């Protein structure tokens, strides 16, 4: 029996492939960049054809690096950015327009109208983007008349291409990010489809997160491989981090920082600026749900420091921060794109406070790190994960200075994943679970290397003082 799993992880900036063995070891990895277009202020478009082309390249490069062939693969798992909207022709498998990125703001005015009517919707869901494509791309209207139209998110598109057009499928984790899914029934929402003038026939069928939905054509890699999982990036990272029980949580600190809190097998209510989503639906098991809280600007704030010339590169972060053990009174509220959970204040703006003639670059860098950590603490306090360590992953989690600041702000131990690319690892675990590489979710995640443990360094009284000072700074950022 083949005992390797290939994970295909399509993000916003690039595509990654991992080859994972049954022992959990990563045999090889490959990455290719993706391009983005910004045709108007606030718009973000990508090319669905490039999604597939780069995915094809990374799969082949990872197999070559592992010195394996398709015959050595038990399954392929797919994990992607969520809520990006795209359309294609079912007969010919060609895109019918651009992929509208999840950060795209072109539907902001329409979202404002709907929110004013009391309809909970956001520009960061797929629904208004799909409606925009239907109204502005003539090719979609023609395809709908001839029953050739397919609408979906990147996971649906990649699954379609991986199976030669045979599988038109998604799962609850991705569907719940579209704004078109009913969390309680586990089906597409008829009222939402009517509101956005979308027909159910244009949308993919819903399968378990770890269901086998098809196989790759033999001609593609030389052997057929089951396509065995699809998931949203944040949900896959939650699975890989072993947050499998209610109350468990993980924090991914990348461009933004996103906390996923497992809430069990019943859909939770929205709470303190956090949104209810499906985590996953495993075959022969009930669906699991979560609350998701967001720090809008996390790693992106470090990139902003690079843009300003205060850091030569993000890789210099710890070296510069080490020159200032404390920010010496400097406070930074990293609200460069507003404030997410629990404030949901898009009008809030970043602030740099407490500067003096003695302030140096390293104090500003240190203040930014601590500001991001405090925002993560805001989200954790709002969602209230179970007591104990918090699982952390993502690019900014590589920074020793940041994870130390995070542990201090939280007042709890932080467990940093040994494999930072947990989204891809989660897709591998889910796919392997579908075909018997692992017998249970617990067995799959137990193959992960032990995390690094970072304990708080300051007493709780000092932590509370810092939190109180932080809240005063946030109030100033909100008041302008």
Secondary structure, 3 states (H helix, E strand, C coil): CCCEEEEEEECCCEEEEEEEECCCCEEEEEEEECCCECCCCCCCEECHHHHHHHHHHHHHHHHHHHCCCHHHEEEEEEEECCCCEEEEECCCCCECCCEECCCCCCCHHHHHHHHHCCCCCCCCCCHHHHHHHHHHCHHHHHHHHCCCEEEECHHHHHHHHHCCCCCCEECHHHHCCCCCEECCCCEECHHHHHHCCCCHHHCCEECCCCCCCEECCHHHHCCCCEEEEEEEHHHHHHHHCCCCCCCCEEEEECCCEEEEEEEECCCCCCECCEEEEEEEECCCCCEEEEEEEEECCCHHHHHHHHHHCCCCCHHHHHHHHCCCCCCCCCEEECCCCCECCCCCECCCCCEEECCCCCCCHHHHHHHHHHHHHHHHHHHHHHHCCCCCCEEEECHHHHCHHHHHHHHHHHCCCEEECCCCCHHHHHHHHHHHHHHCCCCCHHHHHCCCCCCEEECCCCCHHHHHHHHHHHHHHHHHHHHC
